[in-house]
Every structure is written in structure tokens, then in C-alpha cells.
Amino acid sequence: MTSVTTDAGPESARPLAELTLAELWQLFPITLREYDPRYPTWFAEESARVAALFPGFVFRLSHIGSTAVPGLVSKPIVDMLLEITPDCPSHDVVAKLAAAGWNLMARRDEPLRLDLNKGYTPAGFAERVFHLHIVRPGDHNELYFRDFLRQHPEACVAYVELKRRLAAQYRHDRDAYTAAKAVFIQQATLQARAEFPGRHSRDGDFRAHQKL
């Protein structure tokens, strides 16, 4: 039986697809928690299931976001970045993931960007919650931001302080919470790109990941 967290607000009697954005934010507030050492295992298990849906089309599947940084306070949501090869049709990706229990949150076709979630229920968050971001292969900012936090403990301290302040201010406004972090993330990402130039370029990573 799927366990559900108890801090997400009252259970909705309606399907999530019928709720307004304001109602969704009430049901799924911004909640920060101490780092859970199970996050890497959750990523490994879920990423294996996702990769198995697209044999031959996965360029790289990475654990990103705060749960990918050991010790970092975060929302208890495991973020994954899936880079699919150019010959993988996006409509096929969405259909297969929907059949596997994923819900499409947002879609952009050019350049491709699909955002999906798993673990959101009418009773609140399930024990394991995932966001899956799907793009074409590239030198993506999310990977550099993750690496910067892993390498710079002082940046983690500042980021946690920022997140705690914003979570208190925007507990029921996820868009505002995300937007308010943008300057910090952009600056850290620029520093990471200067420190690790080309680390995640396609040429540098293709051979290591093409067999996923």
C-alpha cells in the first residue's frame, strides 16, 4: 500500500486534474526536510525503470536538484534529468511514461522540454515523489548547478538559508518560490561553468552513457 505524508494539507475528494492551481498548492505546500540518505537509492531504482522504457534512446539520465547533494536540506522530491536521443519521438515518450504512472506537468516542443511528476495523490505526497525533466542531449545547466553545490559547502549553507526564508514566505505558491531562487541558481551555474568548462558536453559524456 502506498504511504502518504501527513503535512500536505487536507485530502481532496476530487481528482487532481480537476483542481485549480491554488488548490494544488494548498494540497502540496513547499515543505523542506533534512537530507534523506535514501534519495540515491530511490533515484537508482526509479531511473532504472524509466530507462527500461526507452532502450536505445537514453543518452543520459541524471540525478539533479537538491536531493542529489548529500546533506542538503530540500523538498523531499527526487529530480531526474532524462536526455533522450534525437530519433526518439516525444509523443512516444509521453505515452509510455503516462502508462507507467507519470503525469505531464508542462510541455515545450522546441527545444524539447517535458516535465512530469510521480507521487502526487489526492491525499498529498506519497512516500517517494519524483520530478522527471526530459530534454535532448546537451550541456545542461542543471548538471552544473548540482556539481557546484557538491563542491562548495559554503554555497550550500547560503542556499539553505535562502530556501528556508522563501519557503516560509511562499509556502503555498510554488511558482513564486521557484522564481525567487532564480538569481542564486543563475549565479552559481555561471560560476560552475567557469570552474568546470565543458564537463557535461555531449562529446565528453556520450560514450559513458550511450549504453543506458
N, C-alpha and C positions, 0 to 999 in steps of 0.2 A: 504494500500500500504506500502511496506517495506521501511523504511527510510534508507539512506546510508550516512556514514560520508564523509566529503569532503577533508580530509587530507591524503587520501590513495594513491594519485597519479592518473594518467590518467586511464580512463576506458579501459578495454581490450575488443577488438572485438572478441576474441576467448574464447571458454570455458576454465575454469580454469584448467581442466585436460590436456589441450594441452600446457600450459605454462611451460617454463623451471623454474628451481628453482630461477635463477637470476631474471626472470620476475615476479615471485610471490613475491619475496622480494621487488621489486620496487613497486608493487601494494599494498602490505601490510607491510609498514615500521614499525619499532619499534617506537611507539608513547606512551608517558607517560602522564597520566592525574591525576588530583586531585581525591580523593575518591568520588564516587557517592553513596549516601545513598540508591539508588535503587538497588544496587547489591544484597543484601539479598533477596529482593522480586523477582528479576529475577532468582536467584538460586532456590528459593522455587517453583516458577511456573514451571520452566523447569525440575527440579528434579522430580516433581510430574508426569510430562508427561513421563519422562524416566522410572521411577519406574513402571508406569502403563503398560509398555510394557512387564515386566518380573515378573508377580505376582508369589510369592512363591520362587523366585530366587535371590532376593536382600538381601544381608547380611547387607550392609551399603552403604549409598550414602551421601557423604560429600562435603561441600564447602571448597575448598583448594585454595592455591595461595594467591597473594596479595590482590585480591578483597574480600577475606574472613577476612581481617584485617581492622577493622574500622579506617578510617583516613589515610590509607597508599596510597601513590602515586603508580600508577601501570599502566600497559597496560590495556585498558578497555575490558578485556576478563575474563569472569567468568569460573574458572576452577572447575571441578567436578571430584571426585574420586568415581567410582562405583565398589563396591566389590560384585561379583556375586558368588553364591554358586557353589561348585564343580560339581554338577549334571546339571548345566546349560551349554549346548553346545555353544561353542564360535561362530560357524558358524551361529547359530540361532540369536545370539546377533547382529552380524554384519548385517544380512539381515533385521532384524526388525528396526534397527536404520537407515539403508540406506533408507528404506521406509518412515521413519519419517523425512527425510531431513538431516541426518548426513552424513558426508564424512569421510572415513577412511584415516588417515594420515600415520599411521605406525602400524605394527603388529608383535608381537612375540608370539610364541605358548608355549614355555617352558622356564621359567614360563610365564604364560599368561600375556600379556600386549597389550591392544588395545588402540590406540589414535585416537580420532575422533574430528571433528570440525563442527560448525554450525554458520552461519552468515557471511561467506566469499562469496562475489559476484563478478562478473566481473566489477562492478562499485566501488569496495572497500568493506570496512566493513559495515555490516548492523548495525542498532542501538544496537541490542543485539548480542553479539558474545560469543560463548561458546567453551571450550575445554572439552572433556569428556575422562577420563582415566579409563580404565576398567582392573581390576585385580581380582585375587582370594582373599578371606579373609586373612588378615594378619595384622601385626603390622607395618604399612607402614610409611616411613619417612615423606611423605608429611603432614601427620597429626601432627607430632611432630614439624616440621618447622613452620607450621601455629600457633600452640599453643605458641611456643617460641616468635614469633613476637607479638602475642596478649598480652603476659605477660611482654615484655621488650621494652618499648618505645625507649630506647637508641639504641637498635639494629635496630629498625625501621628507626631511623634517619640515621644511618650508611648505612643501606640497600638502602635507597632512594638516598643518595649521590652516592653510587656505581652505582645504576641503571641509574641515570642521566648522569654520566660520560660515561658509556658504551653505552647508547642509542645514545649519540652524536657521539661516535666512530664507532658504528656498526648499524647505522640506517637501513641499507639495507642488513644486514647479521644476521638473527635470530639465526643461529647455533652458530656463534661466540659470540653473546650477551649472549646466554644461557650458553655456556661453560665458559665464563669469570666470571659468577656468582657462579660457582660450588663450589669453595673453601669456600666462605662465607656461602653458604647454608649447606655444609657438616659440617662445624664447629658449626653452630647454631643448626643443627639437633642433633649432638653429645651432646651438652650441654642440649638440651631439653630432650633427652633420659635419661640423668643423673638426671635431675630435676623431670621428670615425668615418672619414670620407669614403664613399662607395662601398661601405661594409655590406649592404644588403642589395647591391645591384644585381640584375638578372645574370650577368656573366659570372659574377663571383659565386652565386649560390645555386646555379642551375643543376650542376652535376650532383650536388649533395642532396637535392630534393626531388629530382625527377622520378625517382622510383617509389615515391609515396603512394 
